[in-house]
Amino acid sequence: MKSVCLVCASAIFLTVICGIVTGNDSYSFQWEIPSNWTAHQQITTEKVIKNGNSVLPASNILDCNWAYDSNGIWVEVWVTSGTGKGFFSDPKGVALDKNGNLYVADSSNSLTQKFDPSGKFLTQWGSYGSGNGQFSAPTGIAVDTNGNVYVADSGNDRIQVFTSNGTYVNQWESSGPSNGQVSHSGGIAVDTNGNVYVTDSDNDRILVFTSNGTYENQWGSPGSGNGQFSAPMGIVVDTNGNIYVADSGNDRIQKFTSIGAYVTQFGGSQGTNNDQFEYPTSIAVDTNDNVYVVDNDRIQVFTSTGDFVTRWGSMGTDNYSFSNPMGIAVDGKGNVYVADSANDRIEKFSPLSGMPPIQQELISAGVSQETGDIQPSPNGEFTTKNILDLVYDLVFLILLIGIFYEGYCFIRDKTNKKT
């Protein structure tokens, strides 16, 4: 009888405490902060629960997701979608410079944002409009060897160029089907010689410019034959200067030489099997020229000749999941960055090793505010569906009460049998 009373009292106590933490009917938890946190991890982006006390408004606690490495060690968490520094709204493109800094085309915020390799917010520039340095639905983004940033300002049918800190340099624009004109620039890439390659999606072709915007070349026409396109989107240059294009409407990847000569293709049929695509949107290569393709809420990886290597991802909001991902980039160490557009976040994964990469961190990751669920994943995240689940673990509840005044709270993951 005493045990039953203790269980009930503990459950009621936990309900009250969780209600205080969240400030609403959904419940959340406070996490013990690792002792090895750096000042950056504790303060950056107004993001976390520090020393048992939230530094976010209580209503925002459920807008956080928590990432762990393959050993269950906590890595980092970033706050969710919005308009402030380090927040995203429909991020479409990602690119990296030679120092590993990450640039994000934050489409609905009409911004370009920059982060250092550790994920620290550095700067941002832009606003909505058509003036110099303004954007309308920016999508593609690329960085040249000198650190200049090229942004495909799709809503304005132009390319804008900036320094690495966001100082406006140049632009070229002219909407239409003539040589050098662009209609919906879906993707952009720059080779080591400074040549700029743009996917002209509405005109089903690839345009080539010098770094100052002088028109050089083009190839492609509407259709499904070799070298033809249907709404091409992503584009990337490999270490040998070959060009890969995500031929979205034809559900395939096409490969060309730097002057546009057709080499090969892979995919070409619509579906969810390996080597099939459903409207591939973005593409990247690593230092070994493996090709990473974003399509249908997943990532597929191929060799440079089109042989399938691996894949990961599915539709959703938990880790390893995506909702309309639109951009991808791979750094010099092989880390993979994905613009998970509809989830308003950037996901980072560990280097490829023949198996699906391990998720390292989430930038602007979200958890359902309606249910407060924290979804399961292979990386040590927790699954809790209802407070009644916790009643089954009497020892855990007693421990919770015993340590409450120390400012800590442990989470018992009944489904995955983890604390």
Buried (B, 14 or more C-beta within 10 A) or exposed (E): EEEEEBBEEBBEBBBEBBBEBBBBEBBBBBBBBEEEBEEEBEEBBBBBBBEBEBEBEEEBBBBBBBBBBEEEEBBBBBBBBBEEBBBBBBBBBBBBBEEBBBBBBBBBBBBBBBBEBEBBBBEBBBEEEEEEBBBBBBBBBBBBEEBBBBBBBBBBBBBBBBEBEBEBBBBBBEBEEEEBBBBBBBBBBBBEEBBBBBBBBBBBBBBBBEBEBEBBBBBBEEEEEEBBBBBBBBBBBBEEEBBBBBBBBBBBBBBBEBEBEBBEBBBBEBEEEEBBBBBBBBBBBBEEBBBBBBBBBBBBBBEBEBEBBBBBBEEBBBBBBBBBBBBBBBBEEBBBBBBBBBBBBBBBBBBBEEEBBBBBBBBBBBBBBEBBBBBBBEBBBBBBEEBEBBBEBBEBBEBBBEEBEEEBBEBBBBEBEBE
